[in-house]
Amino acid sequence: MSSDTKKKSKKSSSTSGSVESKLKVVYSDKDVIVMTAPNEDELKQILLDLLNEKPMNLKELHSMLSGIASEDKIRRALADLVEKGKINLLEDGRYVKLGTE
């Protein structure tokens, strides 16, 4: 198994259907689903989609994406999205997609 694949149990597969639908399934059986990890651009799109639903802080985003992307990768993607003016960091530490609130 290459380093860009992640194993997901049935329990964690319920994180978000929209997230999983964007990832390529490499292998699947009744116990395990193996998907490719998102590249940088895919991760940014996943974050934008999640923030479109509601504002979230880093901890919430990381818990939804655990097993898919590390906290460090999520943090870098969020910083880039803030820099490009696609999302904003609110005073309470939540990120919000611009144009949704």
Backbone hydrogen bonds in HBPLUS format (Angstrom, degrees):
<---DONOR---> <-ACCEPTOR-->    atom                        ^
c    i                          cat <-CA-CA->   ^        H-A-AA   ^      H-
h    n   atom  resd res      DA  || num        DHA   H-A  angle D-A-AA Bond
n    s   type  num  typ     dist DA aas  dist angle  dist       angle   num
A0005-THR N   A0002-SER O   3.35 MM   3  5.92 151.0  2.44 119.9 119.0     1
A0037-ALA N   A0004-ASP O   2.59 MM  33  5.28 166.7  1.61 157.2 155.8     2
A0006-LYS N   A0035-MET O   2.94 MM  29  5.68 156.6  2.00 160.6 168.1     3
A0035-MET N   A0006-LYS O   3.20 MM  29  5.68 156.4  2.26 155.9 158.2     4
A0008-LYS N   A0033-ILE O   2.99 MM  25  5.40 140.9  2.15 147.7 159.8     5
A0033-ILE N   A0008-LYS O   3.26 MM  25  5.40 154.3  2.33 148.6 155.3     6
A0013-SER N   A0009-SER O   2.99 MM   4  6.05 122.2  2.33 141.7 157.5     7
A0013-SER N   A0010-LYS O   3.19 MM   3  5.03 141.4  2.35  94.2 105.4     8
A0015-THR N   A0012-SER O   3.31 MM   3  5.80 159.0  2.36 120.1 119.3     9
A0019-VAL N   A0016-SER O   3.03 MM   3  5.29 126.0  2.33 102.5 116.0    10
A0020-GLU N   A0016-SER O   3.14 MM   4  6.52 166.0  2.16 159.5 161.4    11
A0021-SER N   A0017-GLY O   2.96 MM   4  6.04 147.3  2.07 144.7 153.6    12
A0022-LYS N   A0019-VAL O   3.10 MM   3  5.56 151.9  2.19 109.8 118.0    13
A0023-LEU N   A0020-GLU O   3.16 MM   3  5.31 157.8  2.21 106.4 113.1    14
A0036-THR N   A0024-LYS O   2.91 MM  12  5.56 153.4  1.98 153.3 161.6    15
A0026-VAL N   A0034-VAL O   2.68 MM   8  5.47 156.5  1.74 147.9 156.0    16
A0027-TYR N   A0034-VAL O   3.24 MM   7  5.04 159.7  2.28 133.9 136.4    17
A0034-VAL N   A0027-TYR O   2.73 MM   7  5.04 175.8  1.73 158.0 158.6    18
A0029-ASP N   A0032-VAL O   2.88 MM   3  5.49 154.4  1.94 160.3 166.7    19
A0043-LEU N   A0039-ASN O   2.89 MM   4  6.08 159.0  1.94 158.6 164.7    20
A0044-LYS N   A0040-GLU O   3.06 MM   4  6.32 156.7  2.12 145.9 151.8    21
A0045-GLN N   A0041-ASP O   3.07 MM   4  6.35 155.3  2.13 145.7 152.0    22
A0046-ILE N   A0042-GLU O   2.91 MM   4  6.17 154.6  1.97 148.6 156.0    23
A0047-LEU N   A0043-LEU O   2.90 MM   4  6.16 160.0  1.94 152.4 157.5    24
A0048-LEU N   A0044-LYS O   2.94 MM   4  6.19 158.1  1.99 147.3 153.2    25
A0049-ASP N   A0045-GLN O   2.92 MM   4  6.14 156.8  1.98 147.3 153.6    26
A0050-LEU N   A0046-ILE O   2.94 MM   4  6.21 158.2  1.98 150.6 156.3    27
A0051-LEU N   A0047-LEU O   2.87 MM   4  6.06 160.9  1.90 152.9 158.2    28
A0052-ASN N   A0048-LEU O   2.92 MM   4  6.00 125.5  2.22 136.9 150.8    29
A0053-GLU N   A0050-LEU O   3.17 MM   3  5.52 141.6  2.33 103.3 112.8    30
A0056-MET N   A0095-TYR O   3.09 MM  39  5.40 142.2  2.24 145.2 150.7    31
A0095-TYR N   A0056-MET O   2.66 MM  39  5.40 175.3  1.66 141.0 139.7    32
A0061-LEU N   A0057-ASN O   3.06 MM   4  6.35 166.8  2.08 157.8 161.6    33
A0062-HIS N   A0058-LEU O   2.82 MM   4  5.97 162.7  1.85 153.6 158.8    34
A0063-SER N   A0059-LYS O   2.96 MM   4  6.14 155.7  2.02 146.3 152.7    35
A0064-MET N   A0060-GLU O   3.09 MM   4  6.35 149.0  2.19 145.3 153.3    36
A0065-LEU N   A0061-LEU O   3.01 MM   4  6.21 137.9  2.19 142.9 154.8    37
A0065-LEU N   A0062-HIS O   3.15 MM   3  5.00 126.1  2.46  91.5 105.7    38
A0066-SER N   A0062-HIS O   2.81 MM   4  5.63  98.5  2.48 143.5 159.4    39
A0068-ILE N   A0065-LEU O   2.85 MM   3  5.23 154.7  1.92 135.6 138.5    40
A0069-ALA N   A0065-LEU O   3.08 MM   4  5.91 155.2  2.14 162.2 164.3    41
A0074-ILE N   A0070-SER O   3.00 MM   4  6.30 160.6  2.04 153.6 159.3    42
A0075-ARG N   A0071-GLU O   2.84 MM   4  6.02 159.4  1.88 149.7 155.5    43
A0076-ARG N   A0072-ASP O   2.96 MM   4  6.22 159.0  2.01 148.2 153.4    44
A0077-ALA N   A0073-LYS O   2.95 MM   4  6.14 160.5  1.99 147.6 153.1    45
A0078-LEU N   A0074-ILE O   2.88 MM   4  6.09 159.0  1.92 152.1 158.0    46
A0079-ALA N   A0075-ARG O   2.93 MM   4  6.14 159.2  1.98 147.9 153.7    47
A0080-ASP N   A0076-ARG O   3.00 MM   4  6.22 155.9  2.06 147.2 153.4    48
A0081-LEU N   A0077-ALA O   2.97 MM   4  6.21 155.4  2.03 146.7 153.6    49
A0082-VAL N   A0078-LEU O   2.88 MM   4  6.14 151.4  1.96 150.7 158.5    50
A0083-GLU N   A0079-ALA O   2.93 MM   4  6.13 161.1  1.97 146.2 151.6    51
A0084-LYS N   A0080-ASP O   2.93 MM   4  6.17 146.7  2.05 144.6 153.3    52
A0086-LYS N   A0081-LEU O   2.93 MM   5  5.32 157.5  1.98 165.5 162.2    53
A0085-GLY N   A0082-VAL O   3.00 MM   3  5.08 155.4  2.06 103.9 111.6    54
A0098-LEU N   A0086-LYS O   3.11 MM  12  5.83 168.4  2.12 136.7 140.1    55
A0088-ASN N   A0096-VAL O   2.84 MM   8  5.38 155.8  1.89 152.7 160.8    56
A0096-VAL N   A0088-ASN O   2.91 MM   8  5.38 156.5  1.97 153.7 161.0    57
A0090-LEU N   A0094-ARG O   2.75 MM   4  5.35 170.2  1.76 174.5 171.3    58
A0093-GLY N   A0090-LEU O   3.06 MM   3  5.46 163.0  2.09 117.0 119.4    59
A0100-THR N   A0097-LYS O   3.28 MM   3  5.91 150.4  2.38 139.0 137.4    60
